[in-house]
Structure formats: C-alpha cells, structure tokens
Amino acid sequence: MTDALCYKSQYIELVEEIRKNFNDKAFTYYVQYASIDSILLMKPVNFVKRISPRPLLLMAGKEDGIVPCDRHAKILFGKAGEKKKLVIFDKGDHGLLAEPTTDDALDCILLWVKENLI
C-alpha cells in the first residue's frame, strides 16, 4: 500500500497557488500558512486507532480533488476502531460545509452528535 496520506511533494504547488490567489474573506476554513508544514507531516492513519472507544465521524466527498475519499477516508475508516461512521457525499468536494452539500453535511453532523454525544 502506498502512503496515502503523504502530501508534502504532491501539494506544494497548491499551497503556493493559495498563497498568491486567496482573496475570499468569507471563506469558512482558515489555516495559517505557518502551520501547513505541520499539517502536511501529520499522518492521521497513524493515530486514528487511538480515538476508539470514543465515537468517530468521518465525512468525505466523492468529488474531492484534494483528499480523494477512496485513498483517504476509506483507509482511515478501515484503520479506526469502534464506534465509527463514514458518510460519503456523492456531490461533495473538499469543503462539505459549502454548497451543494451544506444542508446534508450539517444534518449529518447534528444527527451524529445527538446519537453519540448527547
């Protein structure tokens, strides 16, 4: 199996493009550029088992071009302990809280919280 969660060389150009062209101040997700190296070095597949026995919700979009669900969410789900749930959105991309999946993603999160945390 290839290291499905090793981003460093694969996404350097994407990070640089974001730095040059990111002007959307209403964008929901903000990451300080200084933390990008740390994020790229972290491999969730090495830690996901430690979450158990706490419940885990993994959500992914089939149209995600940044973190393909077949190579990431499904691998994480397979390595995770119980109690776990994987939801894949057919029309979802990387930002599941943006349209067209906003309502479905929020409904999924709220239902999961009610079932597992309340």
N, C-alpha and C positions, 0 to 999 in steps of 0.2 A: 504494500500500500504506500502510495506517495504521501508526503507530509501535506495533507490537505489544508492545513491552517498556517502555512508559512507564506506571509505576504510580502516580506521586505523587498525583494527584487521585482516582484510582479506588479506592485502598486506605487512605486516611487514616482512614475510619470503622472499617475492620477493625483497624488498628493501635491505635486508641483503645479498641476493644472488648477487644482482647487485654490491654492495659494494665490495664483495670478488672477483668477476669474470669479472668485466667490464674492458676490455683491448682494445676495439675498438676505437682508437683515431680518426678515420674518421667518427665516428657516428654523425649524424646530430643534435640530441637533447641532450643538456646538462642541467642538473639540479643540482645545488649544493645540497649536502646532507643536509645541514643545513636548506634548505627551504622545505624539504619533509614533515615535520610535518605540516607546514602551508598549504601546498597543500592538504594534507590528511584531514585537518579540514575544508577546504573550500567546500561549497556545492553549486555548480553552479545553482542547481534547485531553490535555494532561491533568486537568483539575475537575472536570465535570463529575467524576465519580464521587468526589468529596462532598457534593451538595446533598446527596442522599444521607439520611432519610427525609430531609426537607423536600417539599414538592418543587418541581421544576416545570416551567412552561417555556417551550421553545416555539418560536413563530418564524416562518420563513416565507419568502415569495418565490414562486416558480420563475418569475422574470427578473430575478436579482442578478445583475451582471457583475456585482462587486463580490458578493459572498454566495456563490451558487449553492442552492439548498441540497442538491444531490451530493455535493462534495463536503458540505459543512454541517448543516442542521441534522441530516440523517446520520452522519458519523457521530456527532455529539449525542444524539438521541440513543444510538446503539451503545455508546460507552457509559451513559448515565445510569445511575441506579434508580430504584423505585422511590418514589412515586413521580412519574414523568408523563408529560403530554407534549405531542408535536402537532402543530397546526400549520399546514402549508396552504397559502393563499394562491389560487390559480392566476389571478391578475396582479399579484403583488410584486413589487420590486424591492429595493433595499429599504426604502422608507415606508414601512407598513402603516404608519400613522398619518400618511399623506393620502390624498385621493389616488386611486379609486377604492382603497381598502380601509379608509379611516374608520367608518362606522363598524365594519366587520371586525377589525382589529381591536377596537375599543370594547365591543361587545364580548369578544373572546377573552380579553384581559379581565373585564369586570366579572364575568361568569366564573373564570378560574379563581379569582380572588375570593369570591363568595363561597365556592366549593372547597377551597383549600386553606384559606387564611382567616375566615370569619367564623 
